[in-house]
Amino acid sequence: MAKIFVVERESQATANVFQVDRESQADLLFHEVERESQAKGDALWFFVERESQADFKIFWVERESQADIKVFKVERESQAGWKKSNSFKSRIGK
């Protein structure tokens, strides 16, 4: 499951993430699901309120050059998935 918690400090994160403006710039296309039970794999994300609930902790960075993963949010679940090779592949959704 890809239960995501957004941390306040970079040092607390598993990965630094940057949201790009265009799909073609992304390493990963993610879709935000409405229920925790829908979260699966690396690309279907459910944002949790508490760190203890999370599978993966991210820190949103301000610059693309700071990112471990560049993401683009897609509207449909069928669009979600990895676009480029990345060391975090198969590590987000555990």
LOBA-984802 format. One record per residue: residue number from 0; chain; y, x, z of N, C-alpha, C in turn. Coordinates in Angstrom, 3 decimals. Each point is the difference from the previous one (the first is absolute). Layout:
BEGIN
nr,kette,nc2,nc1,nc3,cac2,cac1,cac3,cc2,cc1,cc3
NUM,A,Y,X,Z,Y,X,Z,Y,X,Z
...
END
This chain:
BEGIN
nr,kette,nc2,nc1,nc3,cac2,cac1,cac3,cc2,cc1,cc3
0,A,-1.178,0.833,0.000,1.178,-0.833,0.000,1.243,0.878,0.000
1,A,1.025,-0.456,-0.624,1.251,0.747,-0.049,1.024,-0.697,0.899
2,A,-0.192,0.214,1.290,0.957,-0.534,0.966,1.027,1.104,0.253
3,A,1.229,-0.268,-0.398,1.050,1.015,-0.041,1.007,-0.220,1.123
4,A,0.334,1.079,0.687,1.048,-0.028,1.012,1.087,0.982,-0.419
5,A,1.229,-0.459,0.043,1.143,0.848,-0.356,0.540,0.624,1.277
6,A,-0.050,1.319,0.063,0.472,0.727,1.187,1.484,0.331,-0.133
7,A,0.610,0.291,1.128,1.434,0.296,0.032,0.313,1.470,-0.238
8,A,-0.976,0.871,0.285,0.213,1.437,-0.173,-1.037,0.586,-0.932
9,A,0.449,0.886,-0.852,-0.864,0.638,-0.988,-1.209,0.672,0.646
10,A,0.191,0.609,1.150,-1.076,0.730,0.669,-1.144,-0.911,0.464
11,A,0.238,-1.304,0.065,-1.016,-0.950,0.442,-0.858,-0.519,-1.155
12,A,0.407,0.282,-1.216,-0.635,-0.594,-1.174,-1.219,0.770,-0.479
13,A,-0.911,-0.736,-0.598,-1.120,0.601,-0.712,0.490,0.501,-1.350
14,A,0.960,-0.742,-0.586,0.551,0.385,-1.304,1.450,-0.454,-0.123
15,A,0.770,0.811,-0.725,1.360,-0.371,-0.370,-0.073,-0.766,-1.317
16,A,0.666,-1.146,-0.053,-0.102,-0.881,-1.156,1.391,-0.305,-0.550
17,A,0.086,0.019,-1.323,1.255,-0.327,-0.689,-0.275,-1.132,-0.974
18,A,0.848,-1.028,0.036,-0.157,-1.118,-0.928,0.860,0.266,-1.228
19,A,-0.658,0.182,-1.131,0.680,0.315,-1.258,0.519,-1.269,-0.671
20,A,0.908,0.182,-0.957,0.621,-1.121,-0.696,-0.840,-0.543,-1.154
21,A,-0.838,0.868,-0.557,-0.783,-0.407,-1.169,-1.486,0.278,0.226
22,A,-0.805,-0.903,-0.496,-1.452,0.115,0.121,-0.517,1.333,-0.534
23,A,0.570,0.460,-1.095,-0.458,1.240,-0.641,0.213,1.241,0.868
24,A,0.846,-0.081,1.002,0.277,1.134,0.885,-0.965,0.083,1.178
25,A,-0.777,-1.041,0.218,-0.812,-0.127,1.210,-1.339,0.719,-0.083
26,A,-0.438,0.476,1.162,-1.374,0.476,0.173,-0.909,-1.207,0.264
27,A,0.542,-0.947,0.771,-0.775,-1.149,0.450,0.800,-1.282,-0.167
28,A,-0.618,-0.985,-0.597,0.574,-1.337,-0.077,-0.624,-0.796,1.144
29,A,0.839,-0.526,0.899,-0.548,-0.756,1.124,0.457,-1.448,-0.061
30,A,-0.845,-0.851,0.568,0.313,-1.427,0.102,-0.038,-0.356,1.473
31,A,1.055,-0.654,0.484,0.055,-0.416,1.403,-0.683,-1.355,0.140
32,A,-1.042,-0.040,0.816,-0.745,-1.236,0.217,0.545,-0.750,1.213
33,A,-0.286,-1.289,0.056,0.548,-0.853,1.056,-0.812,0.010,1.285
34,A,-1.306,0.265,-0.118,-0.863,-0.024,1.176,-0.744,1.324,0.149
35,A,-0.226,0.386,1.231,-0.704,1.243,0.307,-1.363,0.055,-0.668
36,A,-0.696,-1.112,-0.042,-1.339,-0.035,-0.587,0.004,0.284,-1.503
37,A,1.155,-0.107,-0.652,0.102,0.266,-1.436,0.230,1.482,-0.304
38,A,0.358,0.767,0.998,0.261,1.429,-0.197,-1.314,0.717,-0.271
39,A,-0.011,0.782,-1.109,-1.212,0.765,-0.298,0.350,1.151,-0.937
40,A,-0.852,1.003,0.044,0.229,1.167,-0.844,1.326,0.674,0.320
41,A,0.473,0.785,-0.935,1.262,0.725,0.181,1.214,-0.801,-0.460
42,A,-0.198,-1.052,-0.783,1.119,-0.611,-0.700,0.413,-1.388,0.475
43,A,-0.808,-0.642,0.828,0.368,-1.320,0.524,0.429,0.182,1.451
44,A,1.305,-0.022,0.198,0.585,0.352,1.290,0.376,-1.220,0.811
45,A,-0.306,0.083,1.306,0.474,-0.967,0.968,0.768,0.793,1.053
46,A,1.266,-0.331,0.185,0.826,0.719,0.962,-0.198,-0.591,1.391
47,A,-0.385,0.844,0.949,-0.258,-0.436,1.372,1.207,0.307,0.883
48,A,0.078,-0.726,1.100,1.127,0.132,0.929,-0.198,1.119,1.019
49,A,-1.269,0.292,0.317,-0.274,1.000,1.030,-0.808,1.161,-0.566
50,A,0.336,1.182,0.438,-0.667,1.217,-0.463,-1.505,-0.037,0.249
51,A,-0.405,-0.571,1.110,-1.420,-0.050,0.353,-0.822,-0.843,-0.980
52,A,0.646,-0.860,-0.772,-0.680,-0.848,-0.966,-0.198,0.692,-1.354
53,A,0.650,1.119,-0.197,0.094,0.624,-1.322,-1.188,0.878,-0.358
54,A,-0.294,0.005,-1.312,-0.936,0.962,-0.577,0.756,1.236,-0.481
55,A,1.273,-0.203,-0.347,0.783,1.058,-0.643,1.467,-0.147,0.398
56,A,0.627,1.121,0.334,1.398,-0.021,0.425,0.867,0.692,-1.054
57,A,1.070,-0.689,-0.393,0.893,0.561,-1.017,1.420,0.145,0.538
58,A,0.710,0.908,-0.635,1.434,0.174,0.254,0.682,-0.104,-1.354
59,A,0.931,-0.950,-0.135,0.750,-0.148,-1.246,1.024,1.120,-0.086
60,A,-0.075,0.823,-1.013,0.950,1.095,-0.191,1.092,-0.426,-0.965
61,A,1.131,0.679,0.082,1.166,-0.351,-0.803,0.002,0.635,-1.378
62,A,-0.721,1.116,-0.133,-0.012,0.707,-1.282,-1.437,0.152,-0.515
63,A,-0.134,-0.151,-1.291,-1.306,0.113,-0.648,-0.656,1.350,0.280
64,A,0.788,1.052,0.044,-0.525,1.348,0.217,-0.637,0.182,1.382
65,A,0.279,-0.903,0.934,-0.558,0.077,1.355,-1.351,-0.714,0.118
66,A,-0.397,-0.707,-1.036,-1.151,-0.904,0.086,-1.342,0.674,-0.220
67,A,-0.967,-0.447,0.794,-1.407,0.329,-0.247,-0.566,-0.980,-1.021
68,A,0.494,-1.238,0.072,-0.455,-1.062,-0.899,1.214,-0.758,-0.525
69,A,0.052,-0.174,-1.307,1.051,-0.826,-0.619,-0.628,-1.345,-0.340
70,A,0.609,-1.076,0.502,-0.585,-1.327,-0.180,0.950,-0.938,-0.735
71,A,-0.621,-1.019,-0.592,0.754,-1.079,-0.645,-0.687,-1.291,0.409
72,A,0.775,-0.961,0.482,-0.553,-1.275,0.444,-0.175,-0.940,-1.193
73,A,-1.221,-0.522,-0.162,-0.298,-0.908,-1.102,-0.193,-1.418,0.530
74,A,0.208,-0.961,-0.875,-0.069,-1.413,0.370,-1.427,-0.536,0.105
75,A,-0.892,0.523,-0.826,-1.362,-0.536,-0.041,-1.021,1.027,0.497
76,A,-0.968,-0.494,0.717,-1.078,0.830,0.524,-0.715,0.765,-1.109
77,A,-0.172,-0.633,-1.135,-0.722,0.620,-1.113,0.724,1.217,-0.582
78,A,1.276,0.141,0.261,0.780,1.139,-0.498,-0.098,1.217,0.917
79,A,-0.445,-0.196,1.224,0.023,1.048,1.024,-1.074,1.051,-0.238
80,A,0.352,1.259,0.286,-0.956,1.095,-0.102,0.701,1.327,-0.260
81,A,-0.792,1.053,0.032,0.526,1.342,-0.236,0.314,0.194,-1.477
82,A,1.136,0.630,-0.278,0.405,0.325,-1.364,-0.172,1.492,-0.281
83,A,0.119,0.807,1.040,-0.081,1.453,-0.129,-0.878,0.558,1.108
84,A,-0.562,1.143,-0.236,-0.803,0.662,1.009,0.865,0.374,1.195
85,A,-0.554,-0.167,1.202,0.760,0.293,1.207,-0.993,0.336,1.097
86,A,0.374,0.921,0.886,-0.893,0.418,1.083,-0.276,-1.124,1.008
87,A,0.785,-1.060,-0.024,-0.203,-1.119,0.925,-0.899,-1.093,-0.592
88,A,-0.483,0.198,-1.205,-0.888,-0.984,-0.617,-1.240,-0.211,0.862
89,A,-0.330,-1.246,0.253,-1.141,-0.415,0.842,0.195,0.318,1.464
90,A,1.220,0.290,0.435,0.271,0.309,1.402,0.898,-1.041,0.672
91,A,0.610,-0.869,-0.774,0.942,-0.968,0.575,-0.754,-1.194,0.600
92,A,-0.875,-0.576,-0.777,-0.703,-1.200,0.422,-1.273,0.239,0.778
93,A,-0.392,1.200,0.179,-1.188,0.418,0.747,-1.165,-0.938,-0.166
END
